[in-house]
Amino acid sequence: MPASKAKLLLGVVFSSLILTACNDDVTSSTAASADNSADPASQVDKAYNDPNSYSSSANASLDASAAVEKAAVTHHQITLNGKTIRYTATAGHLVARNPQTGAPEASFFYVAYTADNQPAAKRPVTFLYNGGPGSASVWLHLGSFGPRRIQTGDPNANTSTFPFVDNQESLLDTTDLVFVDAIGTGFSEAIAPNTNQTFWGVDQDGGAFRDFVTRYIAVNQRNDSPKYLFGESYGTPRTDVLANLLETAGVKLDGIVLQSSILNYNVNCDMASDYIGNSNNGSSPVSCAGFVPSYGTVGAYYQLDNPNPSSLPQYADQMRLLTAGSYAPAVNAYLASHTPPPPTLVTTMVNSTGVKQSLWNADFNVIPTFFDNSFQLSLIPGTLIGRYDARVNVPVSSPLAADGDPSSSFITKPFTDTIGKYLPNELKYTAQSAYSVSSNAINTWDWTHDGLAMPDTIPDLAAALSLNPQLKVLSLNGYHDIATPFYQTELDLARLGTQPNLTIKDYQGGHMVYLDDTSRPQEKADLVTFYNAAAH
């Protein structure tokens, strides 16, 4: 993706019951139209050759008569920790409808993995989606905790083969999984008179996801199941908005997972340098203090810190203290009145991050990405380090550097190629168009939310927690992610106050922590602990 798009492209209720009360005829007729309902295990294998061609264009839409609720159904098994799990995969569409009028909004493409012969009332169901905005769920679907996984070799950008294997860290032993593609991605498309762009906005997107989840729960009789949301990147503010919408509608969630969060765009200096201060030629009017601990952990990876730390978690703690106690006050003074930092602090920052003194002197508010005076381009001369995973590095002349983030570039083709083969060959779903890994939604996205030009969704999360004090929240972050840095997420979540149901976990790795072969098993174990705790 071009760097301008990669800047933000970071990796769903009870309204159907409301709809029942508003329009019994509409609800009953749409329920009858879904051929992918009831017990998935009891259905025979069936392929589905979808006659539709889907578009990711902003002005695209399906005719309502073409938006049918059909799916391919296949049965599989996987062995996890010595236990064989038989499961059903369902790949197809459900129609999201306006909860007040019953009018169709969009045809959502999803892939669901459901363990066979499990009591629905006790079996959790988790809705997973990536972000962007404008990203399909392919990254979580084929990279994280589904039953099949692409081996990427991350962070080695020189990987030449990407095997597609059974996933020994799949969450299918713990929860059913529903991977959902946002409107205008995958095979999801708006239904006329709406267009894809109708739903390209913070609030519009959140409402549409609510209506999909409502439909899925109703069709599949999962009203009594424990329900979870799992969002990555822009999927994390979507999750905050969606959780509030669901709880407001009367749907009790058991837990939400925030993978690599950006919860308040207004305090993220990377966003500010692009969307607030483009004319500043790479400077940011917003403090980059939230990124500084990540500068330190990345510098440690390249052995540029002095002295280089032996323990990454302990060093992250040191960087938090340095940032809060010394750097943050100094950079605030620098931004407010151009007060230069004390030379001793500059020396400390050089030793703690590996960032050269000349860069700190040029702009004490060192921004993370894209510009000549940025952390991403200046840490190692002649080298571009990754944004999603700063451990990935290539020469600036490499083709993988062309789009501004080699950690994204080196995995895009294998994920695109694999989903294109997996859906028809193993899940037996085909359409008349290619699967859209991404759209241009970010270019025309309506960012406004709650009176702000850019979203701050911490109030949405706080509202959801107020409506449901039992709601559990798990925040997962990578030490080497300089798109959504772990410390900025901690600062954002701290605004919630004391929250006994909030757990924060950090791992080696980048934006997609689960691509790291060391961190993925750790993340799986933490997720299982989270699900078990939410069940009690």
C-alpha positions in Angstrom: 0.0 0.0 0.0 1.2 3.5 -0.6 2.8 5.2 2.5 0.0 7.7 2.6 -2.5 4.9 3.1 -0.2 2.8 5.3 -0.1 5.7 7.7 -3.4 4.7 9.2 -4.0 1.2 7.8 -3.2 -0.5 10.9 -4.1 -4.8 10.5 -19.8 -6.7 16.0 -26.6 -7.6 19.4 -29.7 -7.5 20.1 -31.1 -5.3 17.4 -32.6 -8.2 15.6 -34.8 -8.7 18.7 -35.6 -5.0 18.5 -36.4 -5.6 14.8 -38.7 -8.4 15.8 -40.6 -6.0 18.0 -40.7 -3.4 15.2 -41.4 -5.6 12.2 -42.2 -9.3 12.8 -42.9 -9.9 9.1 -39.4 -8.7 8.1 -37.6 -10.7 10.8 -39.4 -13.9 10.1 -38.9 -13.7 6.3 -35.2 -12.9 6.6 -34.7 -15.7 9.1 -36.2 -18.1 6.6 -33.9 -16.9 3.8 -30.7 -18.0 5.6 -29.6 -21.5 4.5 -26.7 -21.5 6.9 -28.6 -21.5 10.2 -29.3 -24.0 13.0 -26.7 -26.6 14.0 -23.7 -26.4 11.6 -22.5 -29.9 12.5 -25.8 -31.4 11.2 -25.4 -29.9 7.8 -23.8 -31.9 4.9 -20.8 -30.5 3.1 -21.9 -28.2 0.3 -20.0 -25.9 -2.0 -21.4 -22.5 -2.9 -20.6 -20.9 -6.3 -21.7 -17.3 -5.5 -23.1 -15.7 -8.7 -22.2 -12.2 -7.5 -19.2 -10.1 -8.3 -18.2 -7.8 -5.3 -16.6 -4.4 -5.5 -14.5 -2.4 -3.0 -15.2 0.9 -4.8 -16.8 3.6 -2.7 -19.9 4.0 -4.9 -20.5 0.2 -5.3 -23.6 -1.6 -4.1 -25.5 -4.8 -4.6 -29.1 -4.9 -5.7 -31.3 -6.2 -2.9 -32.4 -9.1 -4.9 -28.8 -10.3 -5.2 -28.1 -10.1 -1.5 -28.9 -13.7 -0.5 -27.9 -15.4 2.7 -26.1 -18.4 1.3 -22.9 -20.1 2.4 -20.6 -23.0 1.7 -20.4 -25.6 4.5 -17.5 -27.9 5.1 -16.4 -30.2 7.9 -12.9 -30.5 9.2 -10.8 -31.6 12.2 -7.7 -30.4 14.0 -5.7 -31.9 16.8 -4.7 -29.4 19.6 -2.7 -30.6 22.6 -3.5 -34.2 21.8 -7.3 -33.6 21.5 -9.1 -33.9 18.2 -11.6 -31.2 17.6 -14.1 -31.7 14.8 -15.5 -28.4 13.5 -17.7 -26.9 10.8 -16.6 -24.0 8.5 -19.2 -21.8 7.1 -18.2 -19.2 4.4 -20.9 -16.9 3.0 -23.1 -13.9 3.6 -25.6 -12.5 6.0 -27.6 -9.3 5.5 -27.3 -6.6 8.1 -30.6 -4.6 8.5 -31.6 -1.3 10.0 -33.0 -2.2 13.4 -35.7 0.5 13.2 -37.0 0.0 9.6 -35.8 -3.5 8.7 -34.3 -2.1 5.5 -31.2 -4.1 4.2 -28.0 -2.2 4.7 -25.1 -4.5 3.6 -24.2 -8.1 2.7 -21.5 -9.1 5.1 -19.0 -11.9 4.1 -17.9 -14.0 7.0 -16.1 -17.3 7.7 -17.2 -19.1 10.9 -15.5 -22.0 12.6 -17.8 -23.8 15.0 -16.8 -26.8 17.1 -19.2 -29.7 16.6 -21.6 -31.1 19.2 -21.0 -28.3 21.8 -23.9 -26.8 23.8 -24.5 -23.4 22.4 -25.5 -21.9 25.7 -22.0 -22.6 27.2 -19.9 -22.4 24.1 -18.3 -18.9 23.5 -18.5 -17.2 20.1 -16.0 -14.6 19.2 -16.3 -12.0 16.4 -12.9 -11.0 14.9 -12.0 -8.3 12.5 -9.1 -6.2 11.4 -9.0 -2.5 11.0 -7.6 0.0 8.5 -10.1 1.3 8.1 -10.5 -0.5 4.9 -8.8 -3.8 5.8 -10.4 -7.2 5.4 -10.1 -9.8 8.3 -7.6 -11.9 6.4 -4.7 -11.0 8.8 -6.4 -12.3 11.9 -8.1 -15.1 9.9 -4.9 -16.6 8.4 -2.3 -15.3 10.8 -3.6 -15.5 14.4 -5.9 -18.1 16.0 -8.0 -19.7 13.3 -7.6 -23.4 12.6 -5.2 -22.7 9.7 -2.2 -20.4 9.7 0.4 -18.9 7.3 4.0 -19.4 8.6 5.6 -16.0 7.9 9.1 -16.3 9.4 8.5 -12.9 11.0 10.6 -10.7 11.4 12.7 -12.1 8.6 11.7 -10.1 5.5 13.8 -12.4 3.3 11.4 -15.3 3.9 10.8 -17.0 0.5 8.2 -19.7 1.4 5.0 -19.3 3.4 3.6 -22.7 4.3 -0.1 -22.9 5.2 -0.5 -25.3 8.1 -2.8 -26.4 10.9 -2.5 -23.9 13.7 -1.4 -25.4 17.0 -2.3 -22.1 18.7 -5.9 -22.0 17.3 -8.5 -20.8 19.8 -11.0 -23.3 18.5 -10.4 -25.4 21.6 -11.8 -22.4 23.6 -14.3 -20.5 21.4 -16.1 -20.6 18.1 -14.6 -18.0 15.7 -16.4 -15.7 13.3 -14.1 -13.7 11.0 -16.0 -10.7 9.6 -15.0 -8.5 6.6 -15.8 -4.8 6.8 -18.0 -3.4 4.1 -16.0 -2.8 0.9 -13.5 -5.5 1.9 -13.3 -9.3 1.3 -16.7 -10.0 -0.3 -18.7 -7.6 1.8 -20.7 -4.9 0.0 -23.4 -2.4 0.7 -27.0 -3.0 -0.6 -28.6 -0.3 -2.7 -29.7 2.4 -2.3 -26.7 2.4 0.1 -23.2 2.4 -1.3 -20.0 1.1 0.4 -19.1 4.7 1.3 -22.4 5.0 3.3 -20.8 2.9 6.0 -17.3 4.4 5.7 -17.3 6.3 9.0 -16.7 5.7 12.7 -20.4 5.6 13.7 -21.7 4.2 10.4 -19.3 1.3 10.5 -20.0 0.6 14.1 -23.8 0.5 13.5 -23.4 -1.9 10.5 -21.2 -4.3 12.5 -23.8 -4.2 15.3 -26.5 -5.2 12.8 -24.3 -8.0 11.4 -23.7 -9.5 14.8 -27.4 -9.3 15.6 -28.2 -11.2 12.5 -25.5 -13.8 13.1 -26.7 -14.4 16.6 -30.3 -14.7 15.6 -29.7 -17.0 12.6 -27.4 -19.3 14.5 -29.3 -19.3 17.7 -26.5 -18.0 19.8 -28.4 -15.6 22.0 -27.4 -17.5 25.1 -23.8 -18.1 24.2 -21.0 -16.1 25.9 -20.1 -13.4 23.4 -16.7 -11.8 22.6 -15.4 -9.1 20.3 -11.8 -9.2 19.0 -10.5 -6.2 17.1 -7.1 -5.3 15.8 -5.7 -1.9 15.0 -8.6 0.3 13.8 -10.6 -2.7 14.9 -10.0 -1.6 18.5 -11.9 1.8 18.3 -14.5 -0.1 16.3 -14.7 -2.6 19.3 -15.2 0.3 21.8 -18.0 1.8 19.7 -19.5 -1.6 18.9 -19.4 -2.8 22.6 -21.2 0.4 23.6 -23.8 -0.1 20.9 -24.4 -3.7 21.8 -24.6 -3.1 25.5 -27.0 -0.2 24.9 -29.1 -2.5 22.8 -29.3 -5.0 25.6 -26.8 -7.6 24.4 -24.5 -8.7 27.2 -20.9 -9.2 26.1 -18.6 -11.3 28.2 -15.3 -9.9 27.0 -13.5 -7.8 24.4 -9.9 -8.2 23.1 -8.0 -5.1 21.9 -5.1 -6.2 19.7 -2.6 -3.4 19.0 -4.8 -0.4 19.9 -5.3 3.1 18.8 -8.1 4.3 21.0 -7.7 8.1 20.8 -6.4 9.5 17.5 -6.1 13.0 19.0 -3.2 12.1 21.2 -1.3 9.9 18.8 1.6 11.9 17.4 1.9 9.7 14.3 -1.7 10.5 13.4 -1.2 14.2 14.2 1.8 14.5 12.0 -0.2 13.2 9.0 -3.8 14.3 9.5 -3.4 17.4 11.7 0.0 18.7 10.6 0.7 17.7 7.1 2.0 21.2 6.4 4.5 20.8 9.2 6.7 18.7 6.9 6.9 15.8 9.3 6.7 17.6 12.7 3.8 16.9 15.0 1.9 19.3 17.2 1.2 16.4 19.6 3.7 14.9 22.0 5.3 11.7 20.9 5.9 10.6 24.5 3.6 7.6 24.0 6.1 6.3 21.4 9.3 6.8 23.3 9.3 3.5 25.3 8.9 1.7 21.9 11.9 3.6 20.6 13.8 2.2 23.5 12.7 -1.4 23.0 13.4 -1.2 19.3 16.8 0.3 19.9 17.5 -2.6 22.3 16.6 -5.1 19.5 19.3 -3.5 17.3 21.7 -3.4 20.3 21.9 0.4 20.0 21.1 1.3 23.6 23.9 2.0 26.0 24.0 -0.1 28.0 21.9 -2.6 26.1 19.4 -4.3 28.4 19.2 -8.0 29.2 15.4 -8.1 29.9 12.9 -6.5 27.5 10.0 -6.3 30.0 12.3 -4.7 32.7 13.7 -2.3 30.1 10.1 -1.3 29.0 9.5 -0.5 32.7 12.6 1.7 32.8 11.5 3.5 29.6 8.0 4.1 31.1 9.6 5.8 34.1 12.1 7.8 32.0 9.3 9.0 29.7 6.8 9.9 32.4 9.4 11.5 34.7 11.7 13.3 32.4 10.9 13.2 28.7 7.2 14.0 28.8 7.6 17.3 30.8 10.5 18.4 28.6 8.8 17.7 25.3 5.6 19.5 26.5 7.7 22.5 27.3 9.5 22.2 23.9 6.1 22.1 22.1 4.6 24.9 24.0 7.5 27.4 23.9 10.3 25.8 22.0 12.2 25.5 25.2 15.3 23.4 24.4 15.7 20.3 26.5 18.7 20.0 28.9 21.7 18.6 27.2 21.9 15.9 29.9 18.4 14.7 28.9 19.3 14.6 25.3 22.3 12.4 26.1 20.0 10.2 28.2 17.6 9.9 25.3 20.4 8.9 22.9 21.7 6.2 25.2 18.2 4.9 26.0 16.9 4.6 22.4 19.8 4.5 20.0 18.4 7.6 18.2 21.2 9.9 17.3 21.8 13.2 19.1 21.4 15.1 15.8 17.9 13.9 15.5 16.9 14.8 19.1 18.5 18.3 18.5 16.7 18.8 15.2 13.3 18.1 16.8 13.0 16.9 20.3 9.6 15.5 19.5 10.9 12.7 17.4 8.1 11.3 15.2 7.9 7.6 14.4 7.4 7.3 10.6 7.8 8.3 7.0 9.8 11.6 7.1 13.5 12.1 6.7 13.8 13.1 10.4 11.7 10.2 11.6 12.6 7.3 13.9 11.7 4.8 11.2 14.2 6.2 8.6 16.9 7.5 10.9 17.6 4.8 13.4 19.9 2.9 11.0 21.4 4.9 8.1 20.5 3.6 4.7 17.9 1.3 6.2 14.1 1.5 6.5 12.8 -0.3 9.6 9.2 -1.6 9.7 6.3 0.4 11.1 4.1 -2.5 12.0 7.1 -4.5 13.2 10.3 -2.4 13.7 12.4 -5.5 13.8 11.9 -5.9 10.1 14.5 -3.9 8.2 15.5 -3.6 4.5 17.8 -1.2 2.6 16.0 1.9 1.5 16.6 0.8 -2.1 14.7 -2.5 -1.6 11.3 -3.0 -3.3 9.9 -3.8 0.1 10.7 -0.2 1.2 8.7 1.4 -1.6 5.4 1.5 0.3 6.9 2.8 3.5 6.6 -0.3 5.6 8.6 -3.5 4.8 6.9 -5.3 7.7 3.6 -5.0 5.8 5.0 -5.4 2.3 6.7 -8.7 2.8 3.5 -10.5 4.0 0.9 -8.8 1.7 1.3 -11.1 -1.2 1.4 -14.5 0.7 -1.8 -13.5 2.6 -3.5 -12.3 -0.6 -2.5 -15.5 -2.5 -3.4 -17.9 0.3 -6.9 -16.5 1.0 -7.5 -16.6 -2.8 -6.8 -20.4 -2.8 -8.1 -21.3 0.7 -11.7 -20.1 0.2 -12.4 -22.1 -3.0 -10.2 -25.1 -2.5 -10.8 -25.9 1.2 -13.9 -24.0 2.2 -15.6 -24.5 -1.1 -16.7 -20.9 -1.5 -16.2 -19.1 -4.8 -17.4 -15.7 -6.1 -17.1 -14.0 -9.5 -14.5 -11.5 -8.3 -11.3 -11.6 -6.3 -11.2 -11.3 -2.6 -10.5 -7.6 -1.7 -7.8 -7.6 1.0 -8.2 -3.8 1.3 -10.2 -0.9 0.0 -9.6 2.8 -0.3 -12.0 3.6 2.6 -9.4 5.4 4.5 -9.2 8.1 1.9 -12.8 9.2 2.4 -13.5 7.9 5.9 -15.8 10.0 8.1 -13.6 10.3 11.3 -16.0 12.5 13.3 -17.2 10.9 16.5 -18.9 12.4 19.6 -18.2 16.0 18.4 -14.6 15.5 17.6 -12.9 15.6 14.2 -10.9 12.5 15.1 -12.2 9.7 17.3 -11.6 9.2 20.9 -13.3 6.0 21.9 -12.3 5.7 25.5 -15.6 7.2 26.5 -17.4 4.5 24.5 -15.4 1.8 26.3 -16.2 3.5 29.6 -19.9 3.6 28.8 -19.9 -0.2 27.9 -18.2 -1.0 31.2 -20.7 1.2 33.0 -23.6 -0.7 31.4 -21.9 -4.0 32.1 -19.5 -4.0 35.1 -18.8 -7.7 34.5 -17.3 -7.0 31.0 -13.7 -8.1 30.8 -11.2 -6.3 28.6 -7.8 -7.7 27.4 -5.3 -5.4 25.8 -2.6 -7.1 23.7 0.4 -5.2 22.5 3.8 -5.6 20.8 7.0 -4.1 22.1 8.2 -3.5 18.6 5.0 -1.9 17.1 5.6 1.7 16.2 2.1 2.1 14.6 0.2 1.6 17.8 2.8 1.8 20.6 2.2 -0.1 23.8 2.8 2.8 26.2 0.3 5.2 24.4 -2.3 2.4 24.7 -1.6 2.2 28.5 -1.9 6.0 28.8 -5.3 5.9 27.0 -6.6 3.0 29.1 -5.5 4.7 32.3 -8.2 7.2 31.7 -10.7 4.5 32.7 -9.4 4.6 36.3 -9.1 1.5 38.4 -10.6 -1.4 36.4 -10.2 -4.8 38.0 -11.5 -6.4 34.8 -8.8 -4.8 32.6 -5.7 -6.9 31.8 -2.8 -5.6 29.7 -0.2 -7.9 28.2 2.9 -7.0 26.2 5.0 -9.3 24.0 8.0 -9.3 21.7 6.9 -8.5 18.2 5.0 -5.9 16.3 1.5 -4.9 15.4 0.6 -8.6 14.5 2.2 -10.1 17.6 0.8 -13.5 16.7 3.1 -13.7 13.7 6.0 -14.1 16.1 6.6 -17.8 16.8 7.7 -17.2 20.3 4.9 -14.8 21.3 2.0 -16.6 19.6 1.9 -19.5 22.1 2.2 -16.9 25.0 -0.6 -14.9 23.6 -2.8 -18.0 23.1 -2.2 -19.0 26.8 -3.1 -15.5 27.9 -6.3 -15.6 25.8 -7.3 -18.9 27.3 -6.8 -17.5 30.8 -8.9 -14.5 29.8 -11.8 -16.6 28.4 -11.7 -18.9 31.5 -11.8 -15.9 33.8 -14.7 -14.3 31.9 -16.7 -17.5 32.3 -16.7 -17.3 36.1 
